[in-house]
Amino acid sequence: MKVLVIGAGNMGLTYAEGMSKSRLLKKKNIMVLDKSEEKLEELHQISHFDAFSELKDCVPQADIIFIAVKPYHAESVFKAIKPLVQPQQILVSIMAGVSITSIKEITGLNKIVRAMPNLPAQIGKGLTSYVISPEVSRIEMLTVESLLDTTGKSMRVSNENFIDASTGISGSGPAYVFYFMQSMMEAALQMGFSKNDSTVLVSQTFTGAVELFNQSNLSPNSWMEKVASKGGTTRAALDSMQDNNVNELIKEAAFAAFNRAVELGKEY
């Protein structure tokens, strides 16, 4: 099996690197294409996959093609690969907002997987939600899922609406966490902690809380109740958040990302 990744940006390289470290593919069975001379020079220095600058030199060889370019490049890339692809090839799109129908219409391919990864994929802790077209067989689906799992975990969803929805939760979600972390670090600085100590306080707090959650069956609400005692410090903080409607604001933010993903789908 040969895999081609078109686009050597952060996410494209993340998948290429993840797949190269797994036992699913032999060395040199991973191809990466990019048009940037600077990026190509970087790719040529990496020994575990082949680098290309021309689609004609790599697209016909691939069994599975990952498209990891910006959505506004989608149409031009699809049109360029159309005369080079074969019906048995599987195309995996990790572009926000580009529908399976659009991909089929422009490329002429029917075996499509639309996926939405997130930033922690760069350290093997990512979450990729994906949906398949009806033409993708179960064996092909499991093969693609195994490739997606090289960057963390994958979750199959039933339709494309959930891809847009997962964009609002897991795709954009790391930024929400960073936003909250930044606010807490600023509060720590205002309380007199050094920048280094503020960073340690906040990062270890998040790490510990997530591990507690992952190692139990308790809900976030249950954990909050464990931490917060009546009339205590944590209760004061939670009451402040509730009074300021933080819960609803976070949900509104997630829906803003979801709605934007839907809008992007109408643009491409």
ChimeraX attribute file (.defattr): number of C-alpha atoms within 10 A of each C-alpha:
attribute: neighborCount
match mode: 1-to-1
recipient: residues
	/A:1	11
	/A:2	16
	/A:3	24
	/A:4	29
	/A:5	27
	/A:6	26
	/A:7	20
	/A:8	24
	/A:9	13
	/A:10	13
	/A:11	19
	/A:12	22
	/A:13	18
	/A:14	20
	/A:15	24
	/A:16	24
	/A:17	18
	/A:18	20
	/A:19	24
	/A:20	20
	/A:21	15
	/A:22	14
	/A:23	9
	/A:24	14
	/A:25	15
	/A:26	15
	/A:27	16
	/A:28	14
	/A:29	18
	/A:30	22
	/A:31	22
	/A:32	24
	/A:33	24
	/A:34	21
	/A:35	14
	/A:36	12
	/A:37	10
	/A:38	9
	/A:39	16
	/A:40	17
	/A:41	11
	/A:42	12
	/A:43	20
	/A:44	14
	/A:45	11
	/A:46	11
	/A:47	10
	/A:48	18
	/A:49	22
	/A:50	18
	/A:51	25
	/A:52	21
	/A:53	16
	/A:54	11
	/A:55	17
	/A:56	14
	/A:57	11
	/A:58	22
	/A:59	25
	/A:60	16
	/A:61	19
	/A:62	21
	/A:63	16
	/A:64	23
	/A:65	25
	/A:66	24
	/A:67	23
	/A:68	22
	/A:69	22
	/A:70	12
	/A:71	19
	/A:72	13
	/A:73	12
	/A:74	20
	/A:75	15
	/A:76	10
	/A:77	17
	/A:78	19
	/A:79	15
	/A:80	15
	/A:81	17
	/A:82	14
	/A:83	13
	/A:84	15
	/A:85	21
	/A:86	16
	/A:87	9
	/A:88	13
	/A:89	19
	/A:90	24
	/A:91	25
	/A:92	25
	/A:93	24
	/A:94	24
	/A:95	20
	/A:96	23
	/A:97	22
	/A:98	24
	/A:99	22
	/A:100	22
	/A:101	11
	/A:102	16
	/A:103	24
	/A:104	16
	/A:105	12
	/A:106	17
	/A:107	19
	/A:108	17
	/A:109	20
	/A:110	20
	/A:111	23
	/A:112	25
	/A:113	25
	/A:114	25
	/A:115	26
	/A:116	24
	/A:117	27
	/A:118	24
	/A:119	21
	/A:120	16
	/A:121	22
	/A:122	17
	/A:123	11
	/A:124	16
	/A:125	15
	/A:126	21
	/A:127	22
	/A:128	26
	/A:129	26
	/A:130	27
	/A:131	22
	/A:132	23
	/A:133	17
	/A:134	11
	/A:135	14
	/A:136	18
	/A:137	12
	/A:138	11
	/A:139	9
	/A:140	15
	/A:141	20
	/A:142	12
	/A:143	14
	/A:144	20
	/A:145	19
	/A:146	16
	/A:147	21
	/A:148	25
	/A:149	22
	/A:150	24
	/A:151	28
	/A:152	19
	/A:153	17
	/A:154	21
	/A:155	15
	/A:156	15
	/A:157	15
	/A:158	11
	/A:159	13
	/A:160	20
	/A:161	15
	/A:162	17
	/A:163	29
	/A:164	28
	/A:165	20
	/A:166	26
	/A:167	28
	/A:168	21
	/A:169	19
	/A:170	22
	/A:171	24
	/A:172	18
	/A:173	18
	/A:174	14
	/A:175	13
	/A:176	15
	/A:177	12
	/A:178	12
	/A:179	12
	/A:180	13
	/A:181	17
	/A:182	15
	/A:183	13
	/A:184	17
	/A:185	23
	/A:186	15
	/A:187	13
	/A:188	18
	/A:189	16
	/A:190	11
	/A:191	10
	/A:192	10
	/A:193	15
	/A:194	13
	/A:195	13
	/A:196	10
	/A:197	14
	/A:198	20
	/A:199	19
	/A:200	13
	/A:201	15
	/A:202	18
	/A:203	16
	/A:204	11
	/A:205	13
	/A:206	14
	/A:207	10
	/A:208	12
	/A:209	13
	/A:210	12
	/A:211	11
	/A:212	13
	/A:213	14
	/A:214	11
	/A:215	8
	/A:216	9
	/A:217	9
	/A:218	12
	/A:219	11
	/A:220	12
	/A:221	8
	/A:222	12
	/A:223	14
	/A:224	14
	/A:225	13
	/A:226	9
	/A:227	11
	/A:228	16
	/A:229	12
	/A:230	9
	/A:231	8
	/A:232	10
	/A:233	12
	/A:234	15
	/A:235	16
	/A:236	14
	/A:237	12
	/A:238	14
	/A:239	12
	/A:240	12
	/A:241	12
	/A:242	12
	/A:243	10
	/A:244	11
	/A:245	11
	/A:246	13
	/A:247	11
	/A:248	11
	/A:249	11
	/A:250	12
	/A:251	12
	/A:252	12
	/A:253	16
	/A:254	20
	/A:255	17
	/A:256	13
	/A:257	20
	/A:258	23
	/A:259	16
	/A:260	16
	/A:261	22
	/A:262	21
	/A:263	13
	/A:264	17
	/A:265	17
	/A:266	12
	/A:267	11
	/A:268	16
